[in-house]
């Protein structure tokens, strides 16, 4: 893996959107979202934040995406899994003579022009390896929607780690992943509730 000599963005948000079906399936509904935010500063080092929300069937796509857009920090770089459009969906859309409806990230980008969106394609095997290396519990293949929704924060953090390890030089990867592990240990201790 070649080192790319660039710097981690000042504010980076890793976005996980969990749906009960494929994004392009009819009646697909968003059930959970997680925004993992990494903010770098010279004075404070790296800071981490996690925003996790769950939704029932009554929340609309527009309401949920509008809420995400409101919670993303100004000028952030946003990474998320790239939407994969099934071939049969293309055939149906072209047969109907209309354009493809926009993906979630396209709608967010329309609403927040100040953000830099980077849709990432990351193989499930790579995500599994990252999860194993950092002892992150991901929802496995075939997991039910409740399990996948519950694990949305883990998915967002895995995606960030995949981005970190594939895009940045060793000193930056080590520095940020070490700071994240310390933050994660503190978050786990808080959730125990002494």
Secondary structure, 3 states (H helix, E strand, C coil): CCCCCCCCCCEEEEEEEEECCCCCCCCCCEEEEEEEEEEEECCCEEEEEEEEEECCCCCCHHHHHHHHHHHCCCCCEEEEECCCCCHHHHHHHHHCCCCCCCCHHHHHHHHCCCCEEEEECCCHHHHHHHHHHCCCCCCCCCCCHHHHHHCHHHHHHHHHHHHHHHHCCHHHHHHHHHHHHHHHHHHHHHHHCC
